[in-house]
Amino acid sequence: MVGWELAPLVQTGGLGEAAGGLARALAARDHEITCILPAHRDALRHPACPPLAPQGPLSIPTPGGVVSGVWLAGDLDGLRLRLLDVPALYDRDALYGPADAAEALRYVALSRASAALAREELPDVLVAHDWHAALALCVLRTSFDYGPTRAVGTVQVVHNGAFLGPFPSTAFALTGLPDTLFHPDALEFWGDVALLKGGVAWADRIVAVSPSYARELQTPELGAGIDGLYRLRAERVIGIANGIDVEQYDPAGDPALAARYDAVYPKPRGLCRAALLEATALDDPEPGRLLACVGRLAAQKGWDVLDDALPALVERGASLVLVGDGDPEIAARLRDAALRWPRRVHAALGWDEALARRVYAGADCVLIPSRFEPCGLVQRLAQRYGSLPVAHRTGGLGDTIDDGRTGILFEPLAPEALVQAVERAVDLLRVEGVLAVQRRLLSLDVSWKAPAERWERVFADVRREAARRV
């Protein structure tokens, strides 16, 4: 499995969490999993980084000269690690840089080195996570597509297809691929290079992170300009919703919470609600109206829709805890809302993982007004901690929420629809009882068990198909 992020070593959001969770779930089922990623400065310095032994050296030829480095090998939680150590490319404070040719070399080097390693070691399957690693599949199926290498299956995982990995056309020379591949049916995209196309065009399977998102990628609205390529390869596109690490996120043992609870004994969750109200100095609303919104401050997450809905939500008696980090303009709007309604809106701007878990454990409902959501982590965490997710029906949100039972879904994405969805949540909690709904949420299996079983079937199919190529 090749990727740019891997929890816990390095992550900026859901990508690292999902890549690490899937790998560990498969390793726990007795599969031998090797995770390949760059030797990022943050990864090497992370407390969880295991002892690493150099293997190599390796050389990656480029038009500008040979890129030299070594593989660093180790073991982490049952996973084999291979970190590509090229200090000139990866020993940096920032995980990402500007989209220029120099930055492109960082991803090209990872992909070419990973494809070469697959040619040497002949794994059953080479998996590329998102655009960062997608070119590895293209290199494997073009430059190395001969002999026993043809029996290596390939899978492209699309965590967020909105990001194509675009770079200027001058970056194409870095790939070492023939000029014939710089065209719209391959890597070219409106005059640029789009690295994600290297996986989508050549993979044996394209796995989106939810069934609904697999369909949405094939539409002009969410296909990011390559929806035609997804439709062309539709028979190879499938969706598998992610799980979460239920040991890491466990209200029965989470030390960040004011009280521990589970499906058998959910009553102490009320103490978590009281603690959240005390910590935020908010008024105590009726059941169902202690609302939260947690996550990255970005247009995708629909914070503007929530901001427009705030007057109506507050008027109807809601208290809201807003937790996130990101876009300064969105942060300013949330800060203004907290100043306008100091007893009704609390804005915690800046990421605090322990606070986020306390919010999941204390809120009645978690609002998720995302414009699009490939899978979504927030709704899984809300359910895991017994909070009712209230979400826009899109992507994985619709796949992982049973409307009226394990959450509330609404559409269209509009402030009025969000307000009405909250009213439905209040009614559900009143009619069925708060403890009954919480017990149902806490009983859900949101782990990686079922997704891992579906992934196993994908790998088995890919192996059989790949074996026929030799």
KEVEXLUM-634459 format. One record per residue (C-alpha): residue number from 1; x, y, z; chain. Coordinates in Angstrom, 3 decimals. Each point is the difference from the previous one (the first is absolute). Layout:
N
<NUM, <X, Y, Z>, 'A'>
...
END
This chain:
470
<1, <0.000, 0.000, 0.000>, 'A'>
<2, <1.527, 3.276, -1.149>, 'A'>
<3, <-1.098, 3.341, 1.415>, 'A'>
<4, <1.090, 3.423, 1.143>, 'A'>
<5, <-1.512, -0.217, 3.495>, 'A'>
<6, <-0.328, -2.821, 2.520>, 'A'>
<7, <-1.403, 0.305, 3.507>, 'A'>
<8, <1.425, 0.343, 2.534>, 'A'>
<9, <3.337, 0.986, -1.575>, 'A'>
<10, <-1.236, 2.833, -2.194>, 'A'>
<11, <-3.455, 1.271, -0.864>, 'A'>
<12, <-1.858, 3.203, -0.750>, 'A'>
<13, <-3.515, -1.455, 0.041>, 'A'>
<14, <-2.023, -3.039, -1.000>, 'A'>
<15, <2.432, -1.346, -2.626>, 'A'>
<16, <2.640, -1.121, 2.484>, 'A'>
<17, <-2.661, -1.318, 2.363>, 'A'>
<18, <-1.670, -2.091, -2.706>, 'A'>
<19, <3.244, -1.321, -1.491>, 'A'>
<20, <1.283, -1.058, 3.400>, 'A'>
<21, <-3.319, -1.454, 1.109>, 'A'>
<22, <-0.408, -2.142, -3.115>, 'A'>
<23, <3.577, -1.264, 0.157>, 'A'>
<24, <-0.288, -1.000, 3.654>, 'A'>
<25, <-3.372, -1.668, -0.518>, 'A'>
<26, <1.422, -2.159, -2.794>, 'A'>
<27, <3.151, -0.801, 1.949>, 'A'>
<28, <-2.189, -1.139, 2.905>, 'A'>
<29, <-1.590, -2.453, -2.435>, 'A'>
<30, <3.415, -1.579, -0.710>, 'A'>
<31, <0.841, 1.847, -3.200>, 'A'>
<32, <3.565, 1.178, -0.489>, 'A'>
<33, <-0.267, 3.749, -0.534>, 'A'>
<34, <2.882, 2.275, -0.989>, 'A'>
<35, <-0.699, 3.727, 0.328>, 'A'>
<36, <2.178, 2.243, -2.144>, 'A'>
<37, <0.227, 3.731, 0.619>, 'A'>
<38, <2.624, 2.735, -0.108>, 'A'>
<39, <2.365, 0.450, 2.924>, 'A'>
<40, <-1.663, 3.266, 0.945>, 'A'>
<41, <1.768, 1.932, 2.741>, 'A'>
<42, <-3.144, -0.213, 2.163>, 'A'>
<43, <-0.241, -3.765, -0.514>, 'A'>
<44, <3.589, -0.646, 1.048>, 'A'>
<45, <-0.408, 2.177, 3.099>, 'A'>
<46, <-3.368, -1.404, 1.068>, 'A'>
<47, <0.064, -1.848, 3.355>, 'A'>
<48, <-1.695, -3.002, -1.624>, 'A'>
<49, <2.667, -0.354, -2.702>, 'A'>
<50, <1.698, -3.378, 0.497>, 'A'>
<51, <3.728, -0.709, -0.424>, 'A'>
<52, <0.820, 0.158, -3.712>, 'A'>
<53, <2.834, -1.752, -1.812>, 'A'>
<54, <1.372, 1.290, -3.313>, 'A'>
<55, <-0.439, -2.198, -3.065>, 'A'>
<56, <1.340, 1.045, -3.338>, 'A'>
<57, <1.376, 2.252, -1.317>, 'A'>
<58, <-2.362, 0.877, -2.823>, 'A'>
<59, <0.258, 2.342, -2.961>, 'A'>
<60, <-2.840, 1.648, -1.892>, 'A'>
<61, <1.089, 1.431, -3.373>, 'A'>
<62, <-1.594, 3.302, -1.012>, 'A'>
<63, <0.628, 2.485, -2.826>, 'A'>
<64, <1.779, 2.202, 2.540>, 'A'>
<65, <2.237, -2.784, 1.312>, 'A'>
<66, <-0.194, -3.000, 2.286>, 'A'>
<67, <-1.984, 0.266, 3.244>, 'A'>
<68, <1.774, -2.116, 2.606>, 'A'>
<69, <-1.341, -1.354, 3.242>, 'A'>
<70, <-0.601, -3.109, 2.094>, 'A'>
<71, <-2.945, -1.998, 1.243>, 'A'>
<72, <-0.460, 0.028, 3.758>, 'A'>
<73, <-1.656, -3.206, 1.211>, 'A'>
<74, <-1.756, -0.808, 3.253>, 'A'>
<75, <-3.149, -1.397, 1.582>, 'A'>
<76, <-2.967, 1.887, 1.483>, 'A'>
<77, <-3.039, -1.645, 1.575>, 'A'>
<78, <0.299, -3.099, -2.171>, 'A'>
<79, <0.748, 1.985, -3.157>, 'A'>
<80, <3.214, -0.063, -1.989>, 'A'>
<81, <1.200, 3.555, -0.615>, 'A'>
<82, <2.076, 1.272, -2.907>, 'A'>
<83, <0.824, 3.694, 0.198>, 'A'>
<84, <1.604, 1.600, -3.044>, 'A'>
<85, <2.852, 2.046, 1.448>, 'A'>
<86, <1.051, 2.754, -2.395>, 'A'>
<87, <0.769, 2.956, 2.295>, 'A'>
<88, <0.075, 2.527, -2.847>, 'A'>
<89, <-3.640, -0.856, -0.747>, 'A'>
<90, <-1.567, -0.975, 3.313>, 'A'>
<91, <2.000, 1.491, 2.871>, 'A'>
<92, <-2.261, 3.050, 0.273>, 'A'>
<93, <-2.237, 1.676, 2.538>, 'A'>
<94, <-2.938, 0.227, -2.419>, 'A'>
<95, <-1.667, -3.162, -1.247>, 'A'>
<96, <-1.190, 1.697, -3.190>, 'A'>
<97, <1.439, 2.760, -2.164>, 'A'>
<98, <-0.929, 2.077, -3.063>, 'A'>
<99, <-1.304, -1.849, -3.074>, 'A'>
<100, <3.104, 0.469, -2.150>, 'A'>
<101, <2.401, -2.383, -1.722>, 'A'>
<102, <2.344, -0.108, 3.001>, 'A'>
<103, <-2.868, -1.109, 2.223>, 'A'>
<104, <-1.128, -2.542, -2.599>, 'A'>
<105, <3.373, -1.749, 0.272>, 'A'>
<106, <-0.819, -0.956, 3.599>, 'A'>
<107, <-3.047, -2.019, -1.122>, 'A'>
<108, <1.588, -1.324, -3.176>, 'A'>
<109, <2.982, -1.302, 1.977>, 'A'>
<110, <-2.259, -1.793, 2.489>, 'A'>
<111, <-2.043, -1.570, -2.799>, 'A'>
<112, <2.955, -1.102, -2.110>, 'A'>
<113, <1.869, -1.421, 2.991>, 'A'>
<114, <-3.121, -1.871, 1.146>, 'A'>
<115, <-0.614, -1.462, -3.462>, 'A'>
<116, <3.637, -1.132, -0.176>, 'A'>
<117, <-0.319, -1.617, 3.440>, 'A'>
<118, <-3.135, -1.826, -1.161>, 'A'>
<119, <1.898, -1.249, -3.053>, 'A'>
<120, <2.679, -1.408, 2.319>, 'A'>
<121, <-2.194, -1.462, 2.743>, 'A'>
<122, <-3.070, -1.009, -2.068>, 'A'>
<123, <-2.781, 0.575, 2.553>, 'A'>
<124, <-3.451, -1.351, -0.746>, 'A'>
<125, <-1.408, 3.519, -0.264>, 'A'>
<126, <1.383, 3.539, -0.162>, 'A'>
<127, <-2.415, 2.531, 1.543>, 'A'>
<128, <0.254, 3.754, -0.622>, 'A'>
<129, <-1.704, 2.393, 2.415>, 'A'>
<130, <-1.323, 3.128, -1.752>, 'A'>
<131, <1.880, 2.099, -2.553>, 'A'>
<132, <3.255, 0.072, 1.948>, 'A'>
<133, <0.811, -3.612, -0.922>, 'A'>
<134, <-2.145, -0.561, -3.107>, 'A'>
<135, <2.881, 0.301, -2.466>, 'A'>
<136, <1.499, -3.197, 1.465>, 'A'>
<137, <-2.754, -2.032, -1.681>, 'A'>
<138, <0.612, 1.685, -3.347>, 'A'>
<139, <3.765, -0.673, 0.215>, 'A'>
<140, <-0.593, -3.622, 0.989>, 'A'>
<141, <-2.432, -0.602, -2.873>, 'A'>
<142, <2.120, 1.771, -2.647>, 'A'>
<143, <3.735, 0.083, 0.729>, 'A'>
<144, <0.030, -3.303, 1.952>, 'A'>
<145, <-2.891, -1.858, -1.664>, 'A'>
<146, <1.855, -3.160, -0.978>, 'A'>
<147, <0.842, -3.425, 1.401>, 'A'>
<148, <-1.094, -0.864, 3.548>, 'A'>
<149, <-0.761, 3.668, 0.763>, 'A'>
<150, <-3.171, -0.362, -2.049>, 'A'>
<151, <-1.401, -2.226, 2.750>, 'A'>
<152, <0.077, 2.874, 2.521>, 'A'>
<153, <-3.536, 1.317, 0.419>, 'A'>
<154, <-0.665, 3.720, 0.327>, 'A'>
<155, <-2.586, 1.943, 2.016>, 'A'>
<156, <-0.555, 3.753, 0.072>, 'A'>
<157, <-1.722, 1.334, 3.121>, 'A'>
<158, <-1.843, 3.304, -0.471>, 'A'>
<159, <-0.333, 1.675, 3.385>, 'A'>
<160, <-0.804, 3.413, -1.497>, 'A'>
<161, <-0.292, 0.234, -3.762>, 'A'>
<162, <-0.251, 3.787, 0.122>, 'A'>
<163, <3.808, 0.008, 0.164>, 'A'>
<164, <1.528, -1.196, -3.280>, 'A'>
<165, <3.621, 0.797, 0.798>, 'A'>
<166, <0.370, 2.587, -2.788>, 'A'>
<167, <3.431, 1.257, -0.995>, 'A'>
<168, <1.274, 2.027, -2.961>, 'A'>
<169, <0.779, -1.846, -3.223>, 'A'>
<170, <3.728, 0.459, 0.635>, 'A'>
<171, <-0.342, -2.543, 2.815>, 'A'>
<172, <-0.858, -2.779, -2.459>, 'A'>
<173, <3.650, -0.482, -0.943>, 'A'>
<174, <0.722, -0.960, 3.618>, 'A'>
<175, <-2.186, -3.095, -0.303>, 'A'>
<176, <2.401, -1.698, -2.411>, 'A'>
<177, <-3.000, -1.167, -2.022>, 'A'>
<178, <-0.291, 0.225, -3.799>, 'A'>
<179, <-1.475, 3.176, -1.483>, 'A'>
<180, <-2.880, -2.063, -1.398>, 'A'>
<181, <-1.479, -0.095, 3.517>, 'A'>
<182, <-0.396, 3.763, 0.113>, 'A'>
<183, <-3.487, 0.046, -1.500>, 'A'>
<184, <-3.571, 0.253, 1.355>, 'A'>
<185, <-0.492, -3.785, 0.167>, 'A'>
<186, <3.064, -0.307, 2.235>, 'A'>
<187, <1.726, 2.584, 2.241>, 'A'>
<188, <-0.769, 3.294, -1.748>, 'A'>
<189, <-2.756, 2.217, 1.403>, 'A'>
<190, <-0.729, 3.326, -1.694>, 'A'>
<191, <3.677, 0.504, -0.765>, 'A'>
<192, <1.192, -1.079, 3.448>, 'A'>
<193, <1.019, -3.324, 1.496>, 'A'>
<194, <-2.615, -1.590, 2.311>, 'A'>
<195, <1.675, -2.701, 2.085>, 'A'>
<196, <-3.267, -1.587, 1.169>, 'A'>
<197, <-0.710, -1.022, -3.588>, 'A'>
<198, <3.033, -2.282, 0.179>, 'A'>
<199, <-1.909, -2.209, 2.407>, 'A'>
<200, <-3.528, 0.428, -1.334>, 'A'>
<201, <1.048, -0.857, -3.563>, 'A'>
<202, <2.155, -3.039, 0.816>, 'A'>
<203, <-1.322, -1.584, 3.198>, 'A'>
<204, <-1.640, -3.411, 0.015>, 'A'>
<205, <-2.465, 1.414, 2.528>, 'A'>
<206, <-0.875, 3.554, 0.991>, 'A'>
<207, <-1.353, 0.020, 3.548>, 'A'>
<208, <-1.826, 3.092, 1.207>, 'A'>
<209, <-0.452, 0.296, 3.745>, 'A'>
<210, <-3.771, -0.504, -0.108>, 'A'>
<211, <-2.483, -1.530, -2.464>, 'A'>
<212, <-1.799, 3.303, -0.568>, 'A'>
<213, <3.252, 1.824, -0.648>, 'A'>
<214, <0.937, -2.635, -2.588>, 'A'>
<215, <-3.126, 1.041, -1.915>, 'A'>
<216, <0.521, 3.719, 0.622>, 'A'>
<217, <3.507, -0.105, -1.480>, 'A'>
<218, <-1.605, -0.922, -3.312>, 'A'>
<219, <-2.022, 3.240, -0.094>, 'A'>
<220, <1.104, 3.419, -1.309>, 'A'>
<221, <-0.877, 1.534, 3.369>, 'A'>
<222, <2.493, -2.049, 2.048>, 'A'>
<223, <2.283, -1.617, -2.583>, 'A'>
<224, <2.412, 2.980, 0.056>, 'A'>
<225, <0.257, 0.000, -3.769>, 'A'>
<226, <0.914, -3.682, -0.434>, 'A'>
<227, <-3.507, -1.382, 0.449>, 'A'>
<228, <0.184, -1.312, -3.556>, 'A'>
<229, <3.009, -2.143, 0.913>, 'A'>
<230, <-1.855, -1.420, 2.997>, 'A'>
<231, <-2.996, -0.795, -2.226>, 'A'>
<232, <2.271, -1.583, -2.611>, 'A'>
<233, <1.331, -2.344, 2.692>, 'A'>
<234, <-3.293, -0.295, 1.898>, 'A'>
<235, <0.171, -3.805, 0.182>, 'A'>
<236, <3.177, 0.374, 2.077>, 'A'>
<237, <-1.308, 2.723, 2.338>, 'A'>
<238, <-1.394, -1.113, 3.366>, 'A'>
<239, <-0.580, 1.584, 3.403>, 'A'>
<240, <0.830, -1.230, 3.502>, 'A'>
<241, <-0.784, 2.226, 2.982>, 'A'>
<242, <2.777, 0.503, 2.533>, 'A'>
<243, <-0.150, -1.067, 3.617>, 'A'>
<244, <1.688, 1.584, 3.004>, 'A'>
<245, <2.377, -1.250, 2.673>, 'A'>
<246, <-2.443, -1.006, 2.738>, 'A'>
<247, <2.814, -0.610, 2.484>, 'A'>
<248, <1.388, 3.499, -0.398>, 'A'>
<249, <-3.502, 1.501, 0.091>, 'A'>
<250, <-1.773, -1.742, 2.867>, 'A'>
<251, <-2.329, 1.836, 2.403>, 'A'>
<252, <0.301, -2.906, 2.423>, 'A'>
<253, <3.665, 0.771, 0.613>, 'A'>
<254, <0.743, 3.455, -1.416>, 'A'>
<255, <2.032, 1.893, 2.631>, 'A'>
<256, <-1.002, 3.377, -1.503>, 'A'>
<257, <-3.644, -0.424, 1.067>, 'A'>
<258, <-1.667, 1.105, 3.223>, 'A'>
<259, <-1.609, -3.460, 0.272>, 'A'>
<260, <0.237, -3.369, -1.786>, 'A'>
<261, <-2.969, -1.765, -1.516>, 'A'>
<262, <-1.032, -2.597, -2.576>, 'A'>
<263, <-3.098, -1.511, -1.600>, 'A'>
<264, <-0.718, -2.116, 3.069>, 'A'>
<265, <0.186, 2.964, 2.374>, 'A'>
<266, <-0.386, 3.295, -1.941>, 'A'>
<267, <-1.359, 2.077, 2.906>, 'A'>
<268, <3.392, 1.542, 1.012>, 'A'>
<269, <0.041, 1.757, -3.354>, 'A'>
<270, <-2.214, 2.605, 1.659>, 'A'>
<271, <2.995, 0.974, 2.128>, 'A'>
<272, <1.982, 0.640, -3.190>, 'A'>
<273, <-2.793, 2.271, -1.230>, 'A'>
<274, <0.038, 1.949, 3.251>, 'A'>
<275, <3.799, 0.288, -0.108>, 'A'>
<276, <-0.107, 1.351, -3.552>, 'A'>
<277, <-2.537, 2.654, 0.967>, 'A'>
<278, <2.084, 1.019, 2.988>, 'A'>
<279, <3.225, 0.191, -2.024>, 'A'>
<280, <-1.584, 2.137, -2.713>, 'A'>
<281, <-2.208, 2.147, 2.292>, 'A'>
<282, <-3.031, -0.643, -2.202>, 'A'>
<283, <-3.632, -0.051, 1.031>, 'A'>
<284, <-1.479, -3.454, 0.547>, 'A'>
<285, <-2.491, -0.664, -2.828>, 'A'>
<286, <-2.709, -2.646, -0.192>, 'A'>
<287, <1.110, -3.486, -1.116>, 'A'>
<288, <0.930, -0.031, -3.657>, 'A'>
<289, <1.048, 3.647, -0.169>, 'A'>
<290, <3.554, -0.194, 1.324>, 'A'>
<291, <1.597, 0.033, -3.441>, 'A'>
<292, <3.580, -0.280, -1.171>, 'A'>
<293, <1.942, 0.356, -3.216>, 'A'>
<294, <3.527, -1.396, -0.113>, 'A'>
<295, <2.610, -0.029, -2.733>, 'A'>
<296, <2.102, 1.816, -2.523>, 'A'>
<297, <-1.050, 3.575, -0.745>, 'A'>
<298, <-0.412, -0.302, -3.758>, 'A'>
<299, <-2.672, 0.792, -2.575>, 'A'>
<300, <-0.485, -3.723, -0.630>, 'A'>
<301, <-1.231, -0.459, 3.566>, 'A'>
<302, <-2.888, 2.454, -0.383>, 'A'>
<303, <0.837, 2.284, 2.924>, 'A'>
<304, <-1.577, 2.910, -1.893>, 'A'>
<305, <-3.301, -1.890, -0.108>, 'A'>
<306, <0.192, -0.555, 3.747>, 'A'>
<307, <0.869, 3.663, 0.553>, 'A'>
<308, <-3.077, 1.058, -1.978>, 'A'>
<309, <-2.128, -2.403, 2.064>, 'A'>
<310, <1.253, 1.239, 3.381>, 'A'>
<311, <-2.649, 2.707, 0.569>, 'A'>
<312, <-2.844, -2.483, -0.463>, 'A'>
<313, <1.722, -2.700, 2.068>, 'A'>
<314, <0.650, 2.417, 2.875>, 'A'>
<315, <-3.525, 1.381, -0.212>, 'A'>
<316, <-1.358, -3.528, 0.422>, 'A'>
<317, <2.052, -0.511, 3.147>, 'A'>
<318, <3.199, -1.690, -1.181>, 'A'>
<319, <3.417, 0.300, 1.605>, 'A'>
<320, <2.906, -0.709, -2.344>, 'A'>
<321, <3.645, -1.025, 0.442>, 'A'>
<322, <2.090, 0.639, -3.130>, 'A'>
<323, <3.464, -1.583, -0.218>, 'A'>
<324, <2.344, 0.319, -2.947>, 'A'>
<325, <3.111, 1.408, -1.598>, 'A'>
<326, <0.698, 1.249, -3.499>, 'A'>
<327, <-1.370, 2.792, -2.181>, 'A'>
<328, <0.473, 3.376, 1.791>, 'A'>
<329, <-3.160, 1.476, -1.550>, 'A'>
<330, <-2.142, -2.845, 1.286>, 'A'>
<331, <1.691, 0.286, 3.401>, 'A'>
<332, <-0.821, 3.720, 0.103>, 'A'>
<333, <-3.688, -0.688, -0.706>, 'A'>
<334, <-0.160, -2.564, 2.786>, 'A'>
<335, <1.790, 2.345, 2.390>, 'A'>
<336, <-2.529, 2.719, -0.794>, 'A'>
<337, <-2.862, -2.418, 0.669>, 'A'>
<338, <1.451, -0.851, 3.421>, 'A'>
<339, <0.214, 3.701, 0.829>, 'A'>
<340, <-3.582, 0.569, -1.165>, 'A'>
<341, <-1.445, -2.892, 2.051>, 'A'>
<342, <2.485, -0.557, 2.872>, 'A'>
<343, <-2.342, -2.317, 1.938>, 'A'>
<344, <-1.096, -1.919, -3.059>, 'A'>
<345, <3.054, -0.373, -2.290>, 'A'>
<346, <3.504, -1.061, 1.024>, 'A'>
<347, <2.761, 0.021, -2.632>, 'A'>
<348, <3.200, -1.956, 0.745>, 'A'>
<349, <2.261, 0.989, -2.891>, 'A'>
<350, <3.110, -2.130, -0.264>, 'A'>
<351, <0.157, -3.774, 0.054>, 'A'>
<352, <-0.176, -1.809, 3.332>, 'A'>
<353, <-0.493, -3.757, -0.354>, 'A'>
<354, <-0.979, -0.567, 3.644>, 'A'>
<355, <-2.526, 2.844, -0.160>, 'A'>
<356, <-1.494, -1.473, -3.177>, 'A'>
<357, <-0.607, -3.308, 1.785>, 'A'>
<358, <-1.587, 1.798, 2.945>, 'A'>
<359, <-2.294, 1.774, -2.448>, 'A'>
<360, <-1.011, -3.276, -1.658>, 'A'>
<361, <-0.709, -1.440, 3.443>, 'A'>
<362, <-2.012, 2.979, 1.257>, 'A'>
<363, <-1.992, 1.329, -2.950>, 'A'>
<364, <-3.511, -1.217, -0.752>, 'A'>
<365, <0.553, 0.355, -3.748>, 'A'>
<366, <2.983, 0.597, -2.278>, 'A'>
<367, <-0.730, 2.093, -3.092>, 'A'>
<368, <1.698, -0.994, -3.285>, 'A'>
<369, <-1.067, 2.373, -2.803>, 'A'>
<370, <2.696, -1.147, -2.456>, 'A'>
<371, <-0.353, 0.949, -3.650>, 'A'>
<372, <1.526, -3.354, -0.898>, 'A'>
<373, <1.476, -2.690, 2.209>, 'A'>
<374, <1.801, -2.997, -1.544>, 'A'>
<375, <-0.497, -2.011, 3.194>, 'A'>
<376, <0.186, 2.171, 3.083>, 'A'>
<377, <1.544, -0.586, 3.390>, 'A'>
<378, <-2.126, 2.332, 2.121>, 'A'>
<379, <-3.242, -1.968, -0.292>, 'A'>
<380, <1.775, -3.224, 0.998>, 'A'>
<381, <1.560, 1.686, 3.030>, 'A'>
<382, <-3.318, 1.576, 0.982>, 'A'>
<383, <-1.720, -3.391, -0.118>, 'A'>
<384, <2.857, -1.634, 1.892>, 'A'>
<385, <-0.427, 2.529, 2.826>, 'A'>
<386, <-3.815, -0.086, -0.012>, 'A'>
<387, <-0.695, 3.323, -1.700>, 'A'>
<388, <-2.612, 0.145, -2.759>, 'A'>
<389, <1.548, 1.137, -3.327>, 'A'>
<390, <-2.101, 2.482, -1.977>, 'A'>
<391, <1.483, -0.009, -3.492>, 'A'>
<392, <-0.490, 1.108, -3.579>, 'A'>
<393, <-0.843, -3.056, -2.096>, 'A'>
<394, <3.140, -0.294, -2.120>, 'A'>
<395, <2.728, -2.590, -0.561>, 'A'>
<396, <0.843, -2.218, 2.938>, 'A'>
<397, <-2.279, 1.934, 2.348>, 'A'>
<398, <-3.001, -1.555, -1.703>, 'A'>
<399, <1.617, -3.446, 0.062>, 'A'>
<400, <0.870, -0.018, 3.702>, 'A'>
<401, <-3.083, 1.687, 1.477>, 'A'>
<402, <-3.359, -1.772, 0.153>, 'A'>
<403, <-2.321, 3.009, -0.190>, 'A'>
<404, <-2.258, 0.189, 3.038>, 'A'>
<405, <1.871, -2.728, 1.884>, 'A'>
<406, <3.752, 0.568, 0.153>, 'A'>
<407, <-0.121, 3.646, -1.055>, 'A'>
<408, <-1.958, 2.570, -1.967>, 'A'>
<409, <0.619, 0.709, -3.689>, 'A'>
<410, <-1.136, 3.130, -1.794>, 'A'>
<411, <-0.011, 1.514, -3.467>, 'A'>
<412, <0.377, 2.367, -1.694>, 'A'>
<413, <3.005, 1.627, 1.588>, 'A'>
<414, <-1.667, 3.141, 1.295>, 'A'>
<415, <-0.307, 1.711, 3.410>, 'A'>
<416, <-3.751, -0.673, 0.131>, 'A'>
<417, <0.500, -3.713, -0.660>, 'A'>
<418, <2.632, -0.183, 2.729>, 'A'>
<419, <-2.322, 1.676, 2.502>, 'A'>
<420, <-2.828, -2.391, -0.846>, 'A'>
<421, <2.367, -2.970, 0.345>, 'A'>
<422, <0.849, 1.125, 3.530>, 'A'>
<423, <-3.745, 0.111, 0.776>, 'A'>
<424, <-0.265, -3.599, -1.216>, 'A'>
<425, <2.872, -0.959, 2.292>, 'A'>
<426, <-1.689, 1.671, 2.978>, 'A'>
<427, <-3.229, -1.881, -0.790>, 'A'>
<428, <1.853, -3.318, -0.313>, 'A'>
<429, <1.653, 0.414, 3.396>, 'A'>
<430, <-3.273, 1.065, 1.610>, 'A'>
<431, <-2.121, -2.803, -1.473>, 'A'>
<432, <2.454, -2.895, 0.391>, 'A'>
<433, <1.823, 1.298, 3.046>, 'A'>
<434, <3.536, 1.330, 0.253>, 'A'>
<435, <1.474, -3.127, 1.592>, 'A'>
<436, <-1.643, -2.321, -2.531>, 'A'>
<437, <1.419, 1.938, -2.952>, 'A'>
<438, <3.426, 0.250, 1.615>, 'A'>
<439, <0.008, -3.712, 0.762>, 'A'>
<440, <-0.769, -0.729, -3.668>, 'A'>
<441, <2.839, 2.240, -1.166>, 'A'>
<442, <2.458, -1.481, 2.489>, 'A'>
<443, <-0.916, -3.510, -1.174>, 'A'>
<444, <0.985, 0.695, -3.615>, 'A'>
<445, <3.018, -1.766, -1.481>, 'A'>
<446, <1.973, 2.881, -1.520>, 'A'>
<447, <3.285, -1.929, 0.040>, 'A'>
<448, <2.133, -1.094, -2.948>, 'A'>
<449, <-1.265, -3.601, 0.269>, 'A'>
<450, <-2.629, 0.099, -2.764>, 'A'>
<451, <2.023, 2.309, -2.305>, 'A'>
<452, <3.049, -2.262, 0.357>, 'A'>
<453, <-2.066, -3.014, -1.059>, 'A'>
<454, <-1.143, 1.856, -3.131>, 'A'>
<455, <3.564, 1.072, -0.731>, 'A'>
<456, <1.103, -3.622, 0.218>, 'A'>
<457, <-2.470, -0.918, -2.742>, 'A'>
<458, <1.332, 2.824, -2.180>, 'A'>
<459, <3.564, -1.203, 0.432>, 'A'>
<460, <-0.984, -3.592, -0.787>, 'A'>
<461, <-1.697, 1.095, -3.250>, 'A'>
<462, <2.962, 2.170, -0.987>, 'A'>
<463, <2.475, -2.814, 0.659>, 'A'>
<464, <-1.947, -2.418, -2.193>, 'A'>
<465, <-0.199, 2.510, -2.851>, 'A'>
<466, <3.672, 0.929, 0.280>, 'A'>
<467, <1.094, -3.645, -0.052>, 'A'>
<468, <-1.671, -0.406, -3.398>, 'A'>
<469, <2.210, 2.746, -1.474>, 'A'>
<470, <3.194, -2.053, 0.301>, 'A'>
END
